[in-house]
Amino acid sequence: MKKDQKTLLMALLALCMGVILAGGLHYVSTMREDLTAQAVRNVMTVTRQQQQALDNFISGDRERLHSFADYFSKNGSEDADMIRSQLKVFGEVDAFYTVVNLYNGRFFSNKSNQVFQLEGEELASYRALMGDGVRDPFTGLNASGAMFGYYESFTFANGIRGLIQKSYDRNKVSEAFSLSFYDDRGLGYVVNQKGDILLHSNGTLDGREYDNILDALSGGHDAQEEAEEFLDALQRREPGSAVFAGGGGSFVYTYVPVENVPGWTLVSVVSMDAITEETEQILRDSQLTFLLLMGILAVCAIVVLLIWRTHKDIAQKDREIRYQVELFDIFSSYLSSNTNDVYMLIDLDRERIEYISPNVERVLGIPPGEISADIRSFVGTGNGEEKLDADEIYAMEPGDAIKPITTSWTNPRTKQYQWFQVNIYCTAVQGESRLVLYISDRTEERKIQDGLSEALDLARMANDAKSAFLSSVSHDIRTPMNAIIGLVALLREEPDDPEVVLEYTQRIDAASQHLLGLINDVLDMNKIESGSASLNLSEMSMAGVVEEINTIIRPQAKAKDQVFDIFVSSLVYEHLQGDKLRINQILINLLSNAVKYTPAGGRIEMRVEELPQVVEKYSRIRFTISDNGLGMSPEYLKVIFDPFTREEKKSTHGIQGTGLGMAITKSLVDLMGGSIRVESTPGRGSTFTVELELRIQEREEDPRFWKDHKVARMIVADDEEEICRNIARAMEGTGVVTDRSTDGETAVQMMRTAWEEGRPYDLILLDWKMPGLDGLETARRIRESYPEEIPILLFTAYDWGEIEQEAREIGVDHFLPKPFFMSTFKEAIRRVMGDTGKVETSEDSAVEGRHILVVDDIEVNRLILVKILRTLGAECDTAANGQEALDAFEASEPGEYDIILMDVQMPVMDGYAATRAIRASRHPEAKTVPIIAMTANAFMDDVRDAISSGMDAHIAKPVQVDKLKSTIRQVLDSRTQQGTEDGEGSSEL
């Protein structure tokens, strides 16, 4: 019987090995087919990627060529100097740029100052090119070989038809795209619908070059049918793949039509040997692995058989012993692993433990040995509401029991406080007394009970906080609401008095702004506390941040006759990545409070400095805002960042505030991973310090900037020595010699000395307000003594509008705002030294004369906005939903609408969908028409949604006129600058 079992087992093992072997062979065969198919798919993927790259290349060149054609269409055909001058810009590039006068055959090229004359068939071939497109390779006038390029016809301003063409040497295009792979055993070709090769890799197929890709196929009836199917696919512009036999073996052809050139197809040709070579290597490795696995399995089978035979006899002998042991082990294991109950059986007379459950150390934290060494002490342990009495326990007789006792102690191992319920009873075993202790861990139950109690307390506290919050918000909202309602009632009583009406409307506007600020603060705080606030990181300029802060805060400080100064230490990195709006919100909150709580005539300062780097590629910026105002008490400083907290004292009565500003500021700083701290003394002012770590935005500086603008020596005059030192420190790495003076007299003397020594200054930077000679008088004396036009820049932190006319008459070339930033300084130099800059326009002029499409589903909103815009000099059309806006735009002439003001939440089609539809439309200005979102959704996520849908900017409702004007100006300036940069970028190709 045993022999038959052994024979059966060996037969089964042999059968398993045979099945595994057959499966392995099938796996190898299937794997070869799959790897070959995958290789063909990989070739197709590479072909598609090369086709996309070629399409992108063609598309980019055609767009640039269109902008050049547009440029020439604005000039006359007879202006040969203009054409040569524009083409000279492309003299250094590899491509050939040519302009042809299709009327008289005059041919201009960027590679020659000579004007060529086209005649006959050559001129006729150019006249036959209509519209725009890509030419098949041709022989160029200025080139020896075949050329590849693009053309676009246009009409000169005087009505003559012209053509602009950009062409490359065909071989250079092939080099640029490197249409080869598989170690140059795979080649790429661009063919037409007849199979003629237009562009090809820098390699040969089976050692030969062909003019038509079908010439590479072997002859024969089957090859002829395959070639016809391939040619038919080229005609239908369908992608696909095929395997053809050529002179050097079999080849895989994959082909994808070129989207931007009708009739062109990109064909990749790879030797089947290159594909199968890689496949066979993988298969060889797989086969080796399979054989190794079979050997291991065989060895394992033999070892298993030996072990099985040895243990079979031993197992039978031990089975009876283990059965008895397992019964007890099951019980012990269950106690040890699954329960927190400890059982003990104690012999009181001999004071020894006869049994203790194995989970005792895990539950109680006391090793069994310690319990056995001092049983009496253990029995009397505990410090809970009920304590174990050792004497009472030792006096127990069989049949006695003690009611369950709740006690507690600190676990010696985990140091955690635990609660236990102890059950004790006495029993008799073979006529002797035994004490049974059953100790049950009740810590988790106690924690749940305590947690429920704590949750109840927190719920009560939350309810109290909610009531306090609603009471505070209700009080703060009612204050401006009462003012608005009361003033409206007064307006009804005196509607005929213009002065009274003006006064009341100004007060209503102030109360409305206060109410709007309160609502925004409450919503912002709610979003922060809910954890849904997020940051919108983008490139930002510290110069722009400081300029915006200065623009907002300086008028507030001036209205209260306060001195407001900004000091910026020389920054190594001005361009950073951060959430500009959130940073502005933090600084404006702190500075607005400083203005509010500083009496008239007080002083407010903001200092910006760069701290030593801690993390590479991150700049540490410290903002310090200080004032000499009312100050705060030490008690209030402890709760200053809590919501709805304000220090109520006599000096702050009448100052409006929501009590949310500091809480929002602290939350935003935390959200950015920064820090904020405050120091304050009652009656002496406050100082807030904010530190943020912002990623550095890498920018490549122009090393020739100062040399190109002929600035080698300059003088800085400012009565504050610290400002002079900061400017000199910032100029240290530029190679410009920077002399400085703290008064105008010295500056004039330094100018005179430099002039007499024959090394005059190239640039003069003067502070406006200096003791003695101010900036204007200093500039006047310099201009009177030294008529040569040395650029003079006036440097000031004040509004220079009141002196601009006088300064221009004296000879001041430009105004530079304080504090000093290198980027602002360079921009000023560009303007003064002749570089073109954007034209400065007032915000009113940015709106005046514009044709604006106003889109809003609420009629009263449209009425108010149209009235405001028409008052500013704009012409308006309206639409009640996104679909109407889309229809109106698509029906408009190019240039008809300058701006679209788009509401977001509307029926039929919302603002986001309408914007995406406009951007995707075929209208010539679909990509460029400025679209500004108008919505009551004012969170950062809403701003991000507006921008991602294709809008240019975002204005929160209710719309404020100043904000509307400034946003329109910024969007129009940005569009103008973008158009200029696109033009410049095209000229450099």
MOPE-V641719 format. One record per residue. N is the residue number from 1. PSI is psi in whole degrees, 0 to 359 (NA if undefined). NEAR is the number of other C-alpha atoms within 12 Angstrom. Layout:
n = <N,N>
psi = <PSI,PSI>
near = <NEAR,NEAR>
This chain:
n = <1,2,3,4,5,6,7,8,9,10,11,12,13,14,15,16,17,18,19,20,21,22,23,24,25,26,27,28,29,30,31,32,33,34,35,36,37,38,39,40,41,42,43,44,45,46,47,48,49,50,51,52,53,54,55,56,57,58,59,60,61,62,63,64,65,66,67,68,69,70,71,72,73,74,75,76,77,78,79,80,81,82,83,84,85,86,87,88,89,90,91,92,93,94,95,96,97,98,99,100,101,102,103,104,105,106,107,108,109,110,111,112,113,114,115,116,117,118,119,120,121,122,123,124,125,126,127,128,129,130,131,132,133,134,135,136,137,138,139,140,141,142,143,144,145,146,147,148,149,150,151,152,153,154,155,156,157,158,159,160,161,162,163,164,165,166,167,168,169,170,171,172,173,174,175,176,177,178,179,180,181,182,183,184,185,186,187,188,189,190,191,192,193,194,195,196,197,198,199,200,201,202,203,204,205,206,207,208,209,210,211,212,213,214,215,216,217,218,219,220,221,222,223,224,225,226,227,228,229,230,231,232,233,234,235,236,237,238,239,240,241,242,243,244,245,246,247,248,249,250,251,252,253,254,255,256,257,258,259,260,261,262,263,264,265,266,267,268,269,270,271,272,273,274,275,276,277,278,279,280,281,282,283,284,285,286,287,288,289,290,291,292,293,294,295,296,297,298,299,300,301,302,303,304,305,306,307,308,309,310,311,312,313,314,315,316,317,318,319,320,321,322,323,324,325,326,327,328,329,330,331,332,333,334,335,336,337,338,339,340,341,342,343,344,345,346,347,348,349,350,351,352,353,354,355,356,357,358,359,360,361,362,363,364,365,366,367,368,369,370,371,372,373,374,375,376,377,378,379,380,381,382,383,384,385,386,387,388,389,390,391,392,393,394,395,396,397,398,399,400,401,402,403,404,405,406,407,408,409,410,411,412,413,414,415,416,417,418,419,420,421,422,423,424,425,426,427,428,429,430,431,432,433,434,435,436,437,438,439,440,441,442,443,444,445,446,447,448,449,450,451,452,453,454,455,456,457,458,459,460,461,462,463,464,465,466,467,468,469,470,471,472,473,474,475,476,477,478,479,480,481,482,483,484,485,486,487,488,489,490,491,492,493,494,495,496,497,498,499,500,501,502,503,504,505,506,507,508,509,510,511,512,513,514,515,516,517,518,519,520,521,522,523,524,525,526,527,528,529,530,531,532,533,534,535,536,537,538,539,540,541,542,543,544,545,546,547,548,549,550,551,552,553,554,555,556,557,558,559,560,561,562,563,564,565,566,567,568,569,570,571,572,573,574,575,576,577,578,579,580,581,582,583,584,585,586,587,588,589,590,591,592,593,594,595,596,597,598,599,600,601,602,603,604,605,606,607,608,609,610,611,612,613,614,615,616,617,618,619,620,621,622,623,624,625,626,627,628,629,630,631,632,633,634,635,636,637,638,639,640,641,642,643,644,645,646,647,648,649,650,651,652,653,654,655,656,657,658,659,660,661,662,663,664,665,666,667,668,669,670,671,672,673,674,675,676,677,678,679,680,681,682,683,684,685,686,687,688,689,690,691,692,693,694,695,696,697,698,699,700,701,702,703,704,705,706,707,708,709,710,711,712,713,714,715,716,717,718,719,720,721,722,723,724,725,726,727,728,729,730,731,732,733,734,735,736,737,738,739,740,741,742,743,744,745,746,747,748,749,750,751,752,753,754,755,756,757,758,759,760,761,762,763,764,765,766,767,768,769,770,771,772,773,774,775,776,777,778,779,780,781,782,783,784,785,786,787,788,789,790,791,792,793,794,795,796,797,798,799,800,801,802,803,804,805,806,807,808,809,810,811,812,813,814,815,816,817,818,819,820,821,822,823,824,825,826,827,828,829,830,831,832,833,834,835,836,837,838,839,840,841,842,843,844,845,846,847,848,849,850,851,852,853,854,855,856,857,858,859,860,861,862,863,864,865,866,867,868,869,870,871,872,873,874,875,876,877,878,879,880,881,882,883,884,885,886,887,888,889,890,891,892,893,894,895,896,897,898,899,900,901,902,903,904,905,906,907,908,909,910,911,912,913,914,915,916,917,918,919,920,921,922,923,924,925,926,927,928,929,930,931,932,933,934,935,936,937,938,939,940,941,942,943,944,945,946,947,948,949,950,951,952,953,954,955,956,957,958,959,960,961,962,963,964,965,966,967,968,969,970,971,972,973,974,975,976,977,978,979,980,981,982,983,984,985,986,987,988,989>
psi = <315,323,318,320,319,318,317,320,317,322,317,320,317,319,317,317,320,317,318,319,314,318,323,317,318,320,317,316,313,320,323,315,316,319,321,315,320,321,319,318,322,318,320,320,315,319,316,320,318,323,319,319,317,318,316,319,311,315,316,317,322,324,316,320,325,320,326,320,319,322,311,332,345,2,162,152,337,350,78,324,320,316,314,319,318,321,336,335,329,17,328,352,163,333,160,119,127,147,129,130,105,352,310,0,13,133,116,142,148,348,1,143,350,143,120,161,119,141,166,223,326,315,321,325,324,322,334,346,112,151,231,158,190,130,146,155,135,168,117,160,324,12,153,332,189,144,157,134,186,157,159,127,152,177,124,165,334,12,357,135,134,174,133,139,137,124,155,156,128,324,326,326,318,320,320,324,348,60,58,155,186,50,45,11,352,129,157,143,146,121,161,188,351,355,359,134,120,315,147,163,164,66,176,153,122,37,7,157,140,152,332,133,340,340,341,349,147,159,187,157,314,317,324,317,318,320,320,320,319,315,323,322,323,321,319,355,51,137,155,189,156,159,122,151,129,189,331,12,200,146,144,124,124,138,138,129,144,120,322,356,105,134,351,144,135,122,126,134,121,133,134,332,322,324,313,333,314,321,316,325,317,320,320,318,320,319,319,317,320,316,320,320,321,318,317,319,321,316,315,321,318,316,319,318,318,314,318,318,323,317,343,318,319,321,320,324,328,351,318,323,315,329,317,320,322,327,317,324,325,315,314,317,321,315,318,323,333,352,158,30,132,132,137,143,115,132,105,323,314,355,59,154,120,331,139,132,144,350,12,317,324,321,311,341,13,124,147,327,321,323,317,328,332,73,317,319,320,317,328,12,173,149,34,201,327,128,141,137,108,320,317,320,317,343,2,146,158,133,344,153,149,136,151,134,134,121,177,158,168,126,118,333,313,348,20,148,127,151,139,153,125,126,130,132,159,136,169,131,113,42,2,149,137,140,127,121,129,107,119,127,121,21,313,319,319,321,319,317,314,322,319,321,317,319,322,318,318,322,319,318,318,321,318,319,321,317,316,320,311,322,316,314,318,317,314,326,321,329,303,329,319,320,317,313,317,318,324,320,319,324,323,330,329,60,347,357,104,320,319,317,316,316,315,319,324,320,321,318,317,316,324,317,321,317,317,317,319,313,315,318,317,315,318,316,322,319,323,314,333,353,11,3,143,168,147,90,133,172,136,151,131,330,318,320,310,322,317,319,316,319,324,316,325,317,324,316,321,323,332,12,43,154,124,118,145,127,127,117,156,124,129,322,115,334,118,172,127,179,96,319,319,320,317,319,318,309,321,322,313,316,324,319,320,318,317,319,15,126,165,139,357,180,136,134,145,124,135,123,153,125,162,142,141,319,133,140,13,135,135,117,132,127,126,117,120,152,167,42,216,330,176,153,156,326,318,329,334,336,15,330,10,144,146,41,129,145,112,113,171,321,343,358,136,350,120,148,151,343,12,343,312,325,317,317,313,319,320,320,316,320,328,359,22,194,152,137,159,142,136,147,127,131,353,355,182,155,122,136,122,129,128,146,115,141,138,131,107,133,138,118,149,109,343,10,308,323,318,329,10,44,106,333,139,161,138,127,117,137,351,113,324,320,316,316,319,318,316,321,321,332,358,319,4,344,2,127,122,108,152,155,152,8,161,322,312,323,318,318,317,323,317,314,314,322,315,326,359,21,65,160,150,346,142,128,113,136,145,304,103,149,152,240,119,181,321,314,322,317,321,314,322,317,325,322,330,88,341,138,82,125,132,125,133,126,119,153,2,169,115,9,324,340,3,314,313,319,319,318,324,324,13,129,329,159,139,122,147,153,172,129,138,320,318,320,316,319,319,319,320,317,317,321,5,351,146,135,172,143,127,128,151,162,324,318,335,332,326,131,0,149,114,135,116,122,115,138,348,123,318,325,316,318,313,314,318,320,316,313,321,327,327,1,14,157,137,142,159,156,144,353,176,325,317,321,316,315,317,319,315,333,352,156,154,131,0,317,126,326,150,122,112,118,160,306,106,153,173,296,125,175,323,312,320,319,315,322,320,315,332,356,170,5,140,333,21,323,342,340,127,131,123,129,140,116,153,351,105,15,167,324,323,320,317,318,320,315,318,335,351,2,159,333,178,131,127,141,150,143,128,134,314,316,321,313,315,323,317,317,315,319,316,319,318,318,319,315,320,318,321,315,321,319,316,317,324,325,340,353,NA>
near = <7,9,9,10,11,15,13,14,17,18,14,15,21,17,14,18,22,16,16,21,21,16,17,23,19,15,20,26,20,16,24,26,19,19,24,27,22,18,29,33,23,23,39,31,22,29,39,29,24,35,34,23,22,33,27,19,24,30,24,21,31,31,24,29,35,28,26,40,37,22,26,38,28,21,25,22,33,22,20,24,17,19,37,29,21,29,37,26,25,26,22,16,18,20,31,34,43,44,46,46,40,33,24,22,27,30,37,38,36,33,29,22,19,19,25,24,20,23,19,13,11,22,24,18,20,36,27,19,26,22,22,28,29,36,34,29,28,25,20,29,28,25,21,13,17,23,30,33,37,39,38,39,36,36,28,29,19,18,18,24,33,44,42,47,42,42,42,37,28,33,25,23,29,26,18,21,30,24,39,30,25,24,15,21,29,37,40,45,46,44,36,35,32,26,32,27,28,36,44,38,34,27,26,25,34,25,13,16,21,24,21,25,39,36,24,31,34,24,17,13,11,15,22,19,17,23,30,20,21,34,30,19,28,34,23,21,26,24,29,30,32,31,31,34,29,28,20,20,20,25,33,37,38,40,46,39,36,35,24,27,29,21,29,37,46,49,53,47,48,44,37,30,23,27,33,27,19,21,27,23,18,20,26,19,15,21,23,16,16,22,19,14,18,23,17,15,20,21,14,16,21,17,14,16,18,13,15,16,16,13,15,15,12,15,16,14,12,15,15,13,13,16,15,12,15,16,14,15,17,17,18,23,17,19,23,22,20,16,22,29,31,37,34,34,28,34,26,32,18,16,22,24,29,23,23,30,33,31,30,33,25,24,36,38,26,26,22,27,17,19,27,25,16,19,29,26,19,29,33,24,25,28,19,20,14,21,24,32,22,20,14,19,31,31,19,24,23,23,16,21,23,28,16,19,27,28,30,29,32,22,23,17,17,15,12,15,25,31,30,36,32,33,28,36,30,29,23,20,16,8,9,16,25,33,39,36,37,30,34,31,32,27,27,16,16,20,17,13,14,14,16,14,14,14,16,14,14,15,15,14,15,15,15,14,17,17,14,17,25,18,15,24,28,22,20,29,30,22,23,30,25,20,26,26,20,20,28,24,17,21,24,16,14,17,18,12,14,12,13,19,21,17,19,27,25,19,25,26,23,21,29,27,25,26,30,26,29,31,28,27,32,30,24,32,32,21,21,27,21,12,15,16,24,27,28,25,21,19,22,27,31,41,31,27,33,35,24,23,33,33,24,25,33,32,21,25,33,24,18,23,18,27,30,39,33,35,34,35,33,32,32,32,34,38,31,31,29,34,30,31,27,32,42,31,29,39,43,33,32,39,42,35,38,41,39,33,38,36,29,23,19,28,32,41,37,35,29,33,29,28,23,18,19,15,13,12,19,25,31,31,36,32,40,35,40,41,42,31,33,30,31,33,23,16,15,21,24,17,21,29,27,24,30,32,24,30,29,18,15,9,18,20,13,12,21,27,36,36,32,37,36,37,31,38,39,37,34,38,33,28,27,29,18,26,25,32,27,31,26,28,21,24,18,21,29,34,32,36,31,36,33,36,32,36,28,27,22,18,15,10,16,13,13,15,23,26,16,16,25,22,29,24,30,35,39,44,47,42,29,24,19,22,33,33,25,27,38,32,26,27,32,18,17,24,20,27,26,30,31,36,32,32,31,35,27,27,36,36,22,29,37,22,16,20,20,14,11,10,16,29,36,32,38,45,49,48,44,39,27,27,20,18,26,29,41,38,29,39,42,27,25,36,27,16,18,23,15,16,22,31,37,41,40,43,40,33,29,28,21,25,13,10,20,22,16,18,29,23,15,26,31,37,33,34,38,35,35,38,41,43,37,35,29,25,29,26,24,31,33,24,23,28,27,15,15,17,19,22,15,16,17,19,23,26,20,29,34,25,20,29,28,40,38,45,46,40,29,21,17,14,26,29,21,21,35,29,20,26,36,23,18,26,21,28,26,32,31,37,35,34,33,35,28,30,40,37,23,26,38,26,20,24,14,17,20,24,33,35,42,43,47,50,44,40,26,26,21,20,28,30,43,39,29,42,42,27,27,37,27,19,20,16,24,20,24,31,22,29,36,38,45,39,44,40,32,23,24,29,31,28,20,29,30,26,26,35,24,20,28,30,38,36,35,42,36,30,27,25,30,22,25,19,21,30,30,26,32,38,32,27,32,34,25,21,24,21,18,17,19,18,17,19,22,18,17,25,25,20,25>
